[in-house]
Amino acid sequence: MSAAGPVVVHGIAVSPGRTVGPCVLLPEPVGEPPSGRRLAPGEDPAAAAARIAVAARQAQAPLEAAAARAQGGSRGVLRATATIAADPTLVADAEHRVLNDHLVPERAVWEAAGAVSAQFEELGGYFAERTRDIADVRDRLVAELTGRPAPGVPEHAAPFVLVATDLAPALTATLDPTRVVGIVTGAGGPTSHTAILARALGIPAVVAARGITDHVADGDLVLVDGGHGTATVHPDEAQVAATLAAAAHTRTFDGAGRTADGRRVELLANVGDPRDAAAAAEAGAEGVGLLRTEFGFLDRAEAPTVAEQVAAYRQVLAAFPGRKVVIRTLDAGADKPMPFLTNDAEANPALGVRGLRTAQEHPEVLEDQLTAIAEAAAAESAHVWVMAPMVATVDEAESFVARCQRHGLDVAGVMVEVPSAALLSGQILASAKFASIGTNDLTQYTMAADRLLGAVAELSDPWQPAVLQLVASTCAGGAQQDRPVGVCGEAAASPALAAVLVGMGVSSLSMTPRALADVAAVLQTVTHDECRRLAQLALSAPTAAAARERVRAELPVLDELAL
């Protein structure tokens, strides 16, 4: 491809930052083995079938090793893919096809994976979202069986920008931010695995940059602007120099979030695993705004004991002595199915029994969890707040607060993820002591757009005017009852959107620890009145793109900081 001048490809901004480097294209996926290919005459079907289990173990081992090294959301993604690699159903189906149909092992694996994917698609919800993981495992097994390298990022001598049509979650989770300095994909959305993990790793990223692979070749220089949502192929010398100069500055967070006129804004960390708490504290987080408690319940046939939960919660509380830790009770269902709590046969799990709703059928699980939280809080000095996910009505809020009070947990609040909760926030906050807005789900339910589906990525954007109106409504309800309102969704990690949220009345922002310094740096350049003006600009915009651009135009600091 000739360097005729800069070519700008527009996508969706998902991980802020600006970087430049040579392009490395992700290789084409493992090809489909020829249909109907069978074992050679005289070849032993039993021996051929036995190779599949061996390949599964060989594919699973590096995934589990990578999971053990990973942190945060990366660990869960890798564990999920490793589990699929060892799924006895997939292996047994493939073995059956070798033994009975005499298919070659790689073709048997391909067909077995197709059958499992079809079943998952039919189940919908969380299972439908796992079909990408099944395809990733399928490719790994076929590579093992055919002697090909496992799917992954090619080696490159210098740091590079990874360009791909899409990235499997397990692949994204294993990226090394010292090697991969930027990510551009043609598919995906702002809350896809690629987006969430890129933010957690601190890698500037743009997704849904349609046609990007048509504009680049291996080695082409690419400038990624994860704040604007653009990828510039063949940037000019001035653009490269400015990007490199900005990247040379390392920002840190001093542990006190505030606007330019001194208004305090708590900058907290999202924590999904107790082992990540210490790192969040080291990054300067003022506390934990969202402790996801699913880590103790996933991949189990029954709920953890109270003692197990106490030990895990204390590990997090101990990392934040004297500071706030907000614990979200179990958010089971939808993309986090648990056999002892949820019904796999639900036609639409995202609209089914999830979050607090699981306590209707299984109150003992919530009671045990509140018991464990209370014991952990009594043993440590952190200030423990508790909140329930998927609250939709005033009755649900009042019932949850009463449950918490019976356990001595006096600071009980709600997650605002459902539009009804935002619209009823004034009444809900008459009993709940605080609200925390989960922008990922609030956007999904407001826009009727699956947050993991690339085809509706443009709708799955927290800058959508309807979503911003619901955030403002929640803040108004908080002001009415003099209750604090925070944001713990991915929107909190966007430096530009953070200023807008503060202008609406949000008093705390909880995010991946890597985003703390960037958000703090931007907030320190704007007064609270300026944040209010930015909020009005965004709220009056007709589209998400217009809201984003209006606000960015008023925040030149974003370009100065390469955000």
N, C-alpha and C positions, 0 to 999 in steps of 0.2 A: 504494500500500500504506500503510495507516495505521500510525502509530507507537504501537501499543497497549502496548508494553513490550518488554523484551529477549526475543529469540528466539534460543536457542542451538542451532546445528547442529553435530553431532559428526562428525569425520572422523579422518584419520590425521595426526599431527604429523610433518612432514618437514623443516622449516627453522625453527629456534628464533627466538624474538623475538616481541614484542607490538607491534602497530601499530593505528591506527584512521584511517579516512578514508571519503570518500563512495564508494559502489559504482559501478563502471563495468562493465556487462555486455558481454561480448564479443559482437559482432553475430552473428546467425545465419550459418552458412556459406553459401557460394555455392550457389545452388539448381541442381538438375539441369536442363539444357536439355531441352526436350520431346523425347520419344523419336521417332525417325524423321523429325525435321525436316530437310528437304532444301533445297538451293539453289533460288533462284527461277529460273524459266525464262529462259534467255539469260545467266545469270550464269556467268562463266568459272571452271570448276573449278580450273584451274592457278593462277590468281590467288588464289582462296580458299585453296587448299592452302598456298601460299607464305606466307600470313599466320601459319601455325602456327609455322614456324621463327622468324619475327620475334618473335612473342609469347614463344617460349621464351627467346630472347636477352634480351628486355626483362624477363622474370621472373627470369632468372639473374643479371643485372647487379647489382640491389640486394642479392641474397643474397651474392654474392661480395664486394661492397663491405662489407657488414656483417661477413662472415667476417674480412676483413682488419683490421677494427677490434676484433673480439672477442678475448677471452682464454680460455684454458683449454678446458673442454669445449664452451663455446659455439661456438668456432671450428670444431671438428670437426662439430658438428651442422649448422651453416650450410653448410659445404663439402659435406656429404653431400646436403643438399637441393638445393643449386645444381647438383650433379652430376646428380641426377635430372632437374632442369629441362632440362638440356642433353642428356639421354639420347637418342641418335639412334634407338634402338629405339622409344621412345614417340612421338617426332616423326614418324618414318617410318610407323608404324602409323596415326597420325591422318591424315597426308597421303594414305595409301592409301585410307582410308575416304572422304575427300573426292573424290578422283579417280575412284574406282571406284563408290562408292555414292551420290555426290553429297550426302553429309551436310554440313550447315553446319559450319564449323570447330569451334565450341564443342562441338557434339554429338559430332563425331569424336574430339576430345580426351577427352571424358568416357568414351566407349566404349573407346578405346585404353588409357586409364589403368585401366579396369576389367579389361581383358584382362591387363595387366602385373601388376596386383594379384593376380589369380587365379593366375597363374604363380608369383608370390612366395609366396602362401599354400601352394601345393602343395609348394614346396621346403622350407618350414618354417624354424625357427630364426631366424637373422639376417634372412633374406629376408622371412619372415612379419612380423617386427618393423618392416620398412621400409614396410609398406603405409600406415601413417599419414603417412609422408613423401610417398608417391606421391599420396595424396589432397590433401595440402597443395599440391603442385606442380600437380595438376589444377585446383584452385580458382584458383591464381594465373594459370594459362594461360587459363581460362575468363573470369576477370575482365579480363585484357588484351584478349581477343577481343571482349568484349561492352561494353567501355568502362566497366566498374565499377572502383571502387577495389580495390586489392589487399587480400587478407585481412590483417587486422592490428588493432592496438589503437587505438580511437578517440582523437582528441585530447581533452584535458580541461584546463581552466585550472589546476586545483590537483592536488597529489598524490592518488592514489586507490588503492582496493583493486580489483584485477581479479578478477571472478567469471566463471567459465565452466564449461561441462560438461566440457571438456577443452581442452588447449592443444597445438598442434602443436609439435614440438621446435624448428623454425626460428623460430617465433613467440616461444617462451620465451627462446630465445637472444638475441633482439634487444631484450628488455625493458630499459628504462632505470630503474635502481633509484631515481633521483631523482624519477621520475614515478610508477612503480608501487611503492607502499610495502608492499603485501601481495597475496597470491594465494590464492584459494580455488577449488578445482575439485571437480566432482561425481564425477569418475572419477580414475584414476591410482593409483599405489602408492608406497611409500616409496623405491623405487629406480627410479622412472620418470624419463624425461628431465626432466619438470617439476620433480620433487623435487631431482634432482641439480643442475640449473642454478639453481634458486632458492637452494640452499645456496651455490653458487659466487658468486652475485650478492649474497648477504646479505639476501635478501628473505624475511621471515616468510611461511610457506606452510602450508596445510592441503590435503590431497588426500582423495579418496574421501569428501567431505562430501555424501553422497547427498541429492538433493532441494534443494540450496542455491539453485538458480535458481528454485525455486517460492516461496522465502521473501523474495526481494529484488527491488527495482526500481532502475533507474538513479537515483543520487543518495542512496539510503538509506545511513545511516551504518552501517559494518560494522567490528567490532573483531576482528582476527585474532590468535589466540594460537597461534603455531607450536610452542610447547612442549607445551601441553595437547592440541592438535589440535581446537580449536573455533573457530567463527566466530559471533560474537554480532551479530545484526541489531538495530538500534535500542538500542545500549547506553545505560545511564543516565549521568547527568552525572558521578557519582563514578567509574565505570569509565573514562570518557573521560579525566578529569583524571589518574587514576593512570597510565594508559597514556602520556599525553603527558609526564608528569613523568619517567617512567622512560626514555622515548625521548630525553630531552634530554641524558642522560649518555652520553658516548662512551668506550668502553673501548679500551685499548691493551694489548699484550703486551710485557713487558719482556725477553723472550727467555730466561726461565728457568722452566720448568714445575716446579711443586712442590706438595705438599700443605701443609696448615696447620702440620704438625709438621716440615716441611723435607725430606720424602722427595722425591727428584728423579723427575720423570716427563718424559721427553723429549717435547716438543711439536713435531712435524715437519710438513712440507707435502707434499701430493700434487702432483706436477707432471706434466702431460701433454704439454707442449710446451716446448722449451728457452727460448722467448721469455718464458715465465711464471716462470722461475727468479728473476730479479732482483726481481720483485714479491713473490714468496714471502719472499725474504730481507728485503726492506723491511718486511714485515708482522711480522718478528721470529722467523720459523721458525728453530728450532735446527739444522735440517738438512732433508734430504729423506728422507722415509720410504718414498716410492714414486715412482720415476721410471718412468713408463710409456713404453716404447720403441717402441710401435706407430706413433708419429707419423712415423717415418722409412720405414715399410714400407707404409702404407696408400695406396691409389690409385696403385699402381705395378704394372707388369707383371713386375718382377724386384726382387730385394732390393737395397738400397743398398750401395754399396761400403764397404769398411772405412774408407777415408779420409773418406767422407761421414759415417759413424757417429762416427768420432773427433771430427770438428769439432762435431757436435751435442752429444755427451756433454761435451766440454770446456766448452761454453757453460754448461752446468748446474753442473759442478764448479767453474768459476771464480767462480760467484756464492756459493759456500759454502767459502771457503778454510779449511782446518783443521777443517772440520766433516763430519759424516757424511752421505753420500749413498747411499741404497739403490737400486740399479738392478735393475729386474725385467727379465729376459730376455723375448724376444718372446712375447706372449700372443695368438698367431694362432688363428683358428677361432671357431666359434659366432657371436657378434655382430661379429667382426672378420675376415671372410673375406679371404684373400689368394690370388689365383689361382695363384701360383707355389709355394704351400705346402699349401693346403687343398682338399678335395674338396667342391664345391658340391652334389653329389648325396647327401650324407649325409642319412639320414632324420631324425636328431635331432642336429644339430651340437653342442648343449650337452653331449651325452654322447659325443661323438665325438673326433676327432683335433684337439685344441686344446692350447695352452700347450706344456709341455715335450714332449708326445707328438709334436709335429711333427718333433722332432729324430731320431726313429726312421727316417723316410723321407728327411729332408733334414738330415743332421748338419752339412753344410757351412755352413748358415745360422747355426746356433748357434755353430759354431767361429769363423766370421767375427765374430760379435757379441762373443764373449768376447775375441777378439784386439783388437777396437776398444776395448772397455771397459778392457782392460789398458793399451793405449797411452795412452788418455785419462787414466787414473789416474796413470800414470808422469809425465805432463806437467803435472799439477796437484797441489795440496796437499790436496785434500779426502780424507777417509777413505772409501774406496769399499767398499761391501758389495754383494754380488750375490745375487739370489734367483731361483728358478725358479717359474713359475706351474703350477698344476694337478698338483702332486706328489701321488700317491695311495699309493705303496708305499715301503718301506724301500730296496728296490733302486734305485728311481728317484732317491731322495735321495743315496744313496752314489755312484751314477754321476755325478750332476751335480756333487757336491763334488769328485770326482776330476778331472772335466773342468776345473773352475775352477782347481784346484791346478796342473794342467799349464800353465795360462796365468799362473801367479803370483798368482792371485786367492785369497787365503787365507781371507777372510771370506765364505764361501758358505753361503746359507741356503735356506729353502723358504717358499713361500706355503702357508698352510693354508686351502684353499677346499673341500676334499673331506672328508666326515666320516671316511673311513678315515685320512686324515692326522692328524686331531685325535685319534682313538682310538689311533693308533700313534706319537704325538708323542714319547714317551720313547725309543723305538727309533730313530726318524728323527733325533732331535736328538743321538744318540750320534755321528753323523757331521756333520750340518748344524750350523753355528755359531749359528744363530738361526732363529726362525720369525716370520712376519708373517701375521696372520690377515686374510684378505679376507672381511669379513662379508657383503658382497653375495652372492657366490657360495656361501659356506658356508650362508647362509640358504636360497638357492634349492635347493641340493642336499639339504639336510636336510629341508626342508618339501615337496619335490617341487612347487614353485610357481614358475613363470616370473616372474622379478623385474620384467618389464616389462608383465605382464598385470594390468590393473585388476581383473578378476574374482576374482583370488586375492590381492588386495592385503593383506588381513588376515593371510594366512599369510606374506607376504614382509616380515616384521618382525623385526629383530634382537633384539627383546625376547622372542621366542618361547623358552619354557623349554628346549626341546630344543637350540636354538642356544646359549643361555647355558651349558648343560651341556657342550657341545663346546668352547666357549671355555675353560671351567674345566679340562677335560681336557687341553687343549693347554698351559695354564699349568702344570698338574701335571707334564706331561712335561718342560717347560722347567726346572722346579725340580729334578726328578730328575737332569737332566744339567747343571745350573747354566748354562743357556743363556737368553739374553733372549728374551722373547716380546713382539711389538708387535701393534698393530691398525692396518691401513691402509684398512679399508672405511669406508663412510659412517657406521657406528656411532660411529667415533672423534670425529665432529663434533657428537655429541649431548652437551651438558654433563652431563645426568643420567646417561646411560649411561657416559660417560667415568669417572665416579667408581666405578661398578660394576666396570668393566673393570680399573681400578687395584686395586680390592679383590680381584680374582681373581688378580692377579699380573702384569698387563700393565705393562711398564716404559716403553713408548713409544706415542704416539698420533700418527698421521699423518692429515692432514685438508686440506680446502680452506683456504687461508690466512685467509679471512674468519672462520673459526670459532675461530681460535687464541685471541683475546682472551676470548671467552665461556667456552671450556673452561678456560682458565687461571684466570679469575676464580672459577669454581665450585670447582675443585680447591684453591685457596688458602684455602677456608673449611672444609675437612674434613680431619681427620687420616687417616693411613693405616689406623688401627684402625676409624675410622668408615666408611671405604671398604669394609673387609672386612665390616662389619656390613651395609652396603647390598647387597653382593654376595650375602650369605646370604639377605637378604630377597627379592632378585630370583630367586635359584636355587630357592627353595622355593615360589615362586608357581605357581599352576596354569595361568595364561594370560599372554599377552603384556600384555594390558591391566592385569591385576592386578599384574604385575611393575613396570610403568611407574608405576602409581599408588602402589604401596607406597613406591617409592624417592622419587618426587616429594614425597610427604607428609613424608618425613624430610629434605627439602632446601628449607626455606623460602627460602633464598637465591635459588632459581630465580624465585620470584615477585617478590622484591625487585629482581632484575636484569631482570625482564620477559622471562624465558626459559622 
